[in-house]
């Protein structure tokens, strides 16, 4: 059976983009067809300035939302990254395999370091090296596939390079994984800036639909979405990114085809209304289930504790083998 690993970073509240771009596929497809591991990758949240209490709060919220969305601990392994030491253990070995040039070429490092410097903040070394930790997240489990958004593909390519290089230098140790992406709405755009991804850590949330937004808030954000200068409802990501984003959302929420849906609507207003209704209905059961789970945090803790145990049992033998392969003395 194939093995899948993917994760979500607790740097902000989970969004509709996270759900349509990744989580829904985990729930509906991946946990049923493979040995699937899903993690709240909290160590990655430490690469920038952060409030410790907020990281803990968002980590719990993310885990609860993943369960509310339908991840089933009977079908997959759900855990928090920092609860499994093998991630950090393997990350150092891979830092000894990667090169400075490879990491400085990472697009996200370039973008985030510029933003940090513009804000008068220092650039943490972990921001440079976190793609190596991401590689460790994946390689520790011998994952065959990594469901990711388009913006993470470069990091999976680095993971593949590091796996191949380690195997060539020290003997075959790691499975070389590949990235997989859903066909529809893999990259959901901000409703106020449809040329930018709907990101959970943006300061201005006007264009972001959060999974825990109430129905009125979801409708208001979608009805105020930026459209385009023309009047025709056409699916053209280049010429009309605002309308294309709405059509992508409607298609993802209803199972339709965005190009076919474009022919149904004559006005932007009717498109917005139907998109808002569809998204509200899509998120309703997730919000309701989240409220139930949040009222019983012990249930979430139990799932995360058992998930970490299972993850350790999977990762430890492989990471121990990597330690031996690279030349380290085994512990007694």
C-alpha positions in Angstrom: 0.0 0.0 0.0 1.3 3.5 -0.8 2.1 5.8 2.0 1.1 9.5 2.0 2.3 12.3 4.3 1.1 15.9 4.4 0.7 18.6 7.0 -0.7 22.0 7.9 1.2 24.8 9.6 -0.5 26.5 12.6 0.5 30.1 11.6 -3.1 31.2 11.2 -6.7 30.1 11.2 -7.4 27.5 8.5 -9.1 28.8 5.4 -11.3 27.8 2.6 -8.2 27.6 0.5 -6.6 25.1 2.9 -9.8 23.0 2.8 -10.4 23.0 -1.0 -6.7 22.9 -1.8 -5.7 20.0 0.5 -7.9 18.9 3.4 -11.0 17.8 1.4 -8.8 15.5 -0.7 -7.2 14.1 2.4 -10.6 13.3 3.7 -12.4 12.1 0.6 -9.6 10.3 -1.2 -6.2 10.0 0.5 -7.1 8.4 3.8 -9.1 5.7 2.0 -6.5 4.7 -0.6 -3.2 4.7 1.3 -1.4 4.5 4.6 -1.9 8.2 5.3 -0.2 10.4 7.9 -1.3 13.9 8.5 0.4 16.3 10.9 0.0 19.7 12.4 3.6 20.8 11.7 4.0 23.2 14.6 7.8 23.4 14.4 7.4 25.2 11.1 5.5 27.9 12.9 8.6 28.9 14.8 10.5 30.2 11.7 9.1 33.7 12.1 8.1 36.0 15.0 5.3 34.3 16.9 3.3 34.3 20.2 3.9 30.9 21.9 0.3 30.8 23.3 -1.1 31.5 19.9 0.9 28.7 18.3 -0.4 26.3 20.9 -4.0 27.5 20.4 -3.8 27.3 16.7 -2.2 23.9 16.8 -5.1 22.5 18.8 -7.6 24.3 16.6 -6.0 22.9 13.4 -6.1 19.4 14.7 -9.7 19.8 15.8 -10.7 21.2 12.4 -8.9 18.3 10.6 -11.0 15.9 12.6 -14.1 18.0 12.0 -13.5 18.0 8.3 -13.5 14.2 8.4 -10.1 12.8 9.0 -10.7 9.5 10.8 -8.1 8.2 13.3 -9.3 4.7 12.3 -8.3 5.3 8.7 -5.2 7.6 9.1 -2.6 8.8 11.6 -3.2 12.3 12.8 -0.5 13.9 15.1 1.4 17.0 16.0 4.9 17.2 14.5 6.7 18.2 17.7 5.4 15.2 19.5 7.6 12.9 17.3 11.3 13.5 17.9 12.3 11.8 14.6 11.4 14.9 12.6 14.1 17.0 14.3 16.6 14.1 14.4 16.4 13.5 10.7 16.4 17.2 9.9 20.0 17.6 11.0 21.2 14.7 8.9 19.5 16.3 5.9 21.0 19.7 6.7 24.3 17.8 6.4 23.2 16.6 2.9 21.7 19.9 1.6 23.7 22.9 0.3 23.5 26.5 1.2 22.8 27.4 -2.5 19.9 25.0 -2.7 18.1 26.6 0.3 18.7 30.2 -0.7 17.1 29.5 -4.1 13.8 28.5 -2.4 11.2 31.0 -3.6 9.4 31.2 -0.2 12.7 31.9 1.6 13.3 34.8 -0.8 9.8 36.2 -0.4 9.5 35.8 3.4 13.0 37.1 4.2 12.3 40.3 2.2 9.0 40.8 4.2 10.8 40.2 7.4 13.6 42.7 6.6 11.0 45.3 5.5 9.3 44.9 8.8 12.6 45.5 10.6 12.8 41.9 11.8 15.8 39.7 11.7 15.6 36.7 9.4 15.8 33.5 11.4 18.2 30.8 10.3 15.2 28.3 10.6 13.5 30.2 7.8 16.3 29.2 5.5 16.5 25.6 6.7 12.8 24.8 7.1 12.6 23.1 3.7 15.0 20.6 5.1 12.7 20.0 8.1 9.9 19.6 5.6 12.0 17.0 3.8 12.5 15.2 7.1 8.8 15.2 7.7 8.3 13.4 4.5 11.3 11.1 4.3 11.0 9.9 8.0 7.9 7.9 7.0 9.0 6.5 3.7 6.2 8.4 2.0 5.5 7.7 -1.7 3.2 10.7 -2.3 2.9 14.2 -0.8 -0.4 16.0 -1.5 0.6 19.7 -1.6 -0.5 23.0 -3.1 1.3 24.5 -6.1 3.4 26.7 -3.8 5.0 23.8 -2.1 6.0 21.8 -5.2 9.5 23.3 -5.1 10.0 22.0 -1.6 9.0 18.4 -2.6 11.5 18.6 -5.4 14.2 19.5 -2.9 13.0 16.5 -0.8 13.5 14.3 -3.8 17.0 15.6 -4.5 18.0 15.1 -0.9 16.7 11.6 -0.8 18.5 10.7 -4.0 21.8 12.3 -2.8 21.6 10.6 0.6 20.9 7.2 -1.1 23.8 7.6 -3.5 26.3 8.6 -0.8 25.3 6.4 2.1 23.3 3.5 0.6 19.7 3.2 -0.2 17.7 4.5 2.8 14.8 6.7 1.7 11.9 6.4 -0.6 11.9 9.2 -3.3 8.5 10.8 -3.0 6.4 12.7 -5.6 4.1 15.6 -5.2 0.4 15.2 -6.1 -2.2 18.0 -6.5 -6.0 18.0 -6.8 -7.3 19.0 -10.2 -9.8 21.6 -9.1 -9.2 24.6 -6.8 -5.6 23.6 -5.9 -4.8 27.3 -5.6 -7.7 29.3 -4.1 -7.1 33.0 -4.5 -7.8 35.9 -2.1 -11.2 37.4 -2.7 -9.9 41.0 -2.5 -6.7 40.3 -4.5 -7.4 37.4 -6.9 -3.8 37.4 -8.1 -2.6 36.3 -4.6 -3.2 33.0 -2.8 -5.8 32.9 0.0 -3.3 32.6 2.8 -4.1 32.0 6.5 -1.4 34.3 7.8 -2.4 37.5 6.0 -3.1 40.4 8.3 -6.1 41.7 6.3 -8.7 39.0 6.4 -11.3 40.7 4.2 -10.5 38.5 1.2 -10.1 35.3 3.2 -12.9 32.8 4.1 -11.9 31.1 7.4 -13.4 27.6 8.1 -14.8 29.0 11.4 -16.4 32.1 9.9 -20.1 32.1 10.5 -22.5 32.0 7.5 -23.2 35.8 7.4 -19.5 36.5 7.4 -18.9 34.1 4.6 -21.7 35.6 2.5 -20.5 39.1 3.1 -16.9 38.3 2.1 -17.9 36.6 -1.1 -20.5 39.2 -2.1 -17.8 41.9 -1.7 -15.3 39.9 -3.7 -13.3 41.8 -6.4 -14.5 41.0 -9.9 -13.2 42.4 -13.2 -13.7 45.5 -15.4 -15.9 43.8 -17.9 -19.5 42.5 -17.5 -19.4 39.1 -19.1 -19.1 36.0 -16.9 -16.2 34.2 -18.5 -13.6 31.8 -17.2 -10.2 33.4 -18.0 -7.6 33.3 -15.2 -5.4 35.8 -17.0 -7.9 38.4 -18.2 -10.4 38.0 -15.4 -8.9 36.5 -12.3 -11.6 37.7 -10.0 -14.5 36.0 -11.8 -12.3 32.9 -12.5 -11.7 32.6 -8.7 -15.4 32.7 -8.0 -16.1 30.1 -10.7 -13.4 27.9 -9.2 -14.9 28.2 -5.8 -18.4 27.4 -7.1 -17.1 24.5 -9.1 -15.2 23.1 -6.1 -18.2 23.5 -3.8 -20.7 21.9 -6.1 -18.6 19.4 -8.1 -19.1 21.4 -11.3 -16.8 22.6 -14.1 -15.8 26.3 -13.9 -15.8 26.8 -17.7 -19.3 25.2 -18.0 -20.6 27.2 -15.0 -19.5 30.5 -16.7 -22.1 29.9 -19.3 -24.9 29.7 -16.7 -24.5 33.3 -15.4 -25.3 36.6 -16.9 -24.3 38.8 -14.0 -21.6 38.9 -11.4 -24.2 39.4 -8.7 -25.9 36.1 -9.4 -22.6 34.3 -9.6 -21.6 35.7 -6.2 -24.9 34.8 -4.6 -24.7 31.2 -5.7 -21.1 30.9 -4.8 -21.8 32.3 -1.3 -24.7 29.9 -0.8 -22.6 26.9 -2.0 -19.6 27.8 0.3 -21.8 28.3 3.3 -23.4 24.9 2.8 -20.0 23.3 2.2 -18.6 24.6 5.5 -21.7 24.2 7.7 -21.0 20.5 8.7 -17.4 21.3 9.4 -18.2 24.2 11.8 -20.9 22.1 13.5 -18.6 19.1 14.1 -15.8 21.5 15.3 -18.1 22.9 17.9 -18.8 19.3 19.2 -15.1 18.4 19.3 -14.1 21.7 20.9 -16.5 21.0 23.7 -14.7 17.7 24.4 -10.9 18.5 24.1 -10.0 15.2 25.8 -11.2 13.4 22.7 -8.8 15.4 20.5 -5.9 14.9 23.0 -6.5 11.1 22.9 -6.4 11.0 19.1 -3.2 13.1 19.0 -1.5 11.1 21.6 -2.3 7.8 19.8 -1.3 9.3 16.5 2.1 10.4 17.8 2.7 6.9 19.1 1.9 5.3 15.8 4.0 7.9 13.9 7.0 7.3 16.2 6.7 3.5 15.6 6.7 4.1 11.8 9.5 6.7 11.7 12.0 5.5 14.3 13.3 2.4 12.5 13.9 4.4 9.3 15.6 7.3 11.1 17.8 5.0 13.1 18.8 3.3 9.8 19.7 6.7 8.4 21.9 7.5 11.5 23.8 4.3 11.0 24.1 4.8 7.2 25.7 8.3 7.6 28.3 7.0 10.0 27.0 7.6 13.5 27.5 5.0 16.3 24.3 3.4 17.4 23.1 4.0 20.9 23.7 1.1 23.3 
